Amino acid sequence: MRERPAGRSALKRVAEVSDIAGVVAFPSSPDSRWITGRHLGATGGAALGVNLL
């Protein structure tokens, strides 16, 4: 069941909980201090070349 979604990802795997947790935590971390008003897509590369906005 996980093979088909994994095939759509540039990373060739489905996300693990820790992958998504990092994306969720990043905007509140000091490392994001220069990022303002952006959409951070956690697609694993499945949307490469696609305008998500």
VENLINQUI-V869725 format. One record per residue. RES is the residue in one letter. PHI is phi in whole degrees, 0 to 359 (NA if undefined). D_CENTER is the distance of its C-alpha to the mean C-alpha in Angstrom with 2 decimals. Layout:
res=RES phi=PHI d_center=D_CENTER
res=RES phi=PHI d_center=D_CENTER
This chain:
res=M phi=NA d_center=20.35
res=R phi=273 d_center=17.08
res=E phi=292 d_center=18.16
res=R phi=296 d_center=17.60
res=P phi=299 d_center=13.90
res=A phi=297 d_center=13.47
res=G phi=293 d_center=15.49
res=R phi=275 d_center=13.22
res=S phi=268 d_center=10.35
res=A phi=297 d_center=11.05
res=L phi=275 d_center=10.67
res=K phi=59 d_center=13.27
res=R phi=202 d_center=12.27
res=V phi=275 d_center=10.75
res=A phi=291 d_center=8.54
res=E phi=263 d_center=10.99
res=V phi=305 d_center=11.64
res=S phi=294 d_center=11.33
res=D phi=296 d_center=7.72
res=I phi=289 d_center=6.97
res=A phi=301 d_center=10.06
res=G phi=295 d_center=9.13
res=V phi=293 d_center=6.52
res=V phi=291 d_center=9.43
res=A phi=284 d_center=12.05
res=F phi=306 d_center=11.18
res=P phi=300 d_center=12.63
res=S phi=265 d_center=15.79
res=S phi=266 d_center=16.30
res=P phi=299 d_center=18.78
res=D phi=295 d_center=16.35
res=S phi=263 d_center=14.98
res=R phi=301 d_center=18.59
res=W phi=259 d_center=18.52
res=I phi=259 d_center=15.57
res=T phi=227 d_center=17.06
res=G phi=59 d_center=16.26
res=R phi=245 d_center=12.88
res=H phi=266 d_center=10.17
res=L phi=255 d_center=6.72
res=G phi=274 d_center=4.60
res=A phi=257 d_center=1.73
res=T phi=255 d_center=4.28
res=G phi=67 d_center=5.16
res=G phi=92 d_center=7.33
res=A phi=294 d_center=9.12
res=A phi=252 d_center=9.57
res=L phi=302 d_center=10.90
res=G phi=81 d_center=14.06
res=V phi=251 d_center=13.59
res=N phi=281 d_center=14.23
res=L phi=275 d_center=12.22
res=L phi=263 d_center=14.81
